[in-house]
């Protein structure tokens, strides 16, 4: 197993995707779990390709920041 920083759950780009989805859900009238699931799927399918590419491109920088912090605090 590779060494992994002890406190880096937010380094995972899916956290950014969830934040994006939550932002898009604001103001929507969702009353059931089925409606929520449908809305999330629609937002996911409409996620701009450029947004996803930017997240992927940010990974080396994210991990280098964590490495440089020597397990200290980072913005990720």
N, C-alpha and C positions, 0 to 999 in steps of 0.2 A: 504494500500500500504506500502511496505517496504521502509525504507529510502534508497536513492540511491545517491552516490556521484555526485555532480553537474557537474563535468568535467571528465567523465570516458568512453567516447565512444570507445577509443582504448582498453579498457579492454575486449571488446567483441572479442572472438577468431576468429570470421569471418573476422576481419581485417587482421589477420595473413594469413588466407586462401586466401584473395584477394591479399595480397602481394606475396604469393606463385604463384598464377595464373598469376599475372603480370610478375613475373620473368620468368615463363615458356613461356609466350607470346613473350618475347623479341626475336627479330631476325626472328620471323615468318612473312611471307608475307600474310597479311590480308588486303583485299581491300573493303569488304562489311560487313555490319552488320550481314548478314547470315553467312559469313565465321567466323567472330569473335565469334558469338554465338556457332557455331560448335566447334571451337577451345576451348572455355571455357568449354563446356560440356565434351569434350574429356579429358581435364586436370582434371576436377572435378572427372570424373569417374576413372581416374588413380591415384587419390590422395592416397598416401600410407596410409594404415590403421594405421600404427604406428604413422604417423604424426598426424592424427586425435585423436588417443588415447592420445598422448602427450599433445595436446591442452586441451582435457577434463581433464586430470590429473593436468594440471597447474591451473585450475580455483580456487581451494581453496587458493593456494599461491597468485594468482593475487588479489583476493578479500581481503585477509588478508593484503597484502601490501597496498591496498587502505585504509582499515580501520586504519592501523597503521599510515598512512600519515595524518590522520585526515583532509581529503579533500585537502591536499596539493599535490604537484607534485609527480608523480610516473613515472616509466619507461613504465607503461602500459597506 
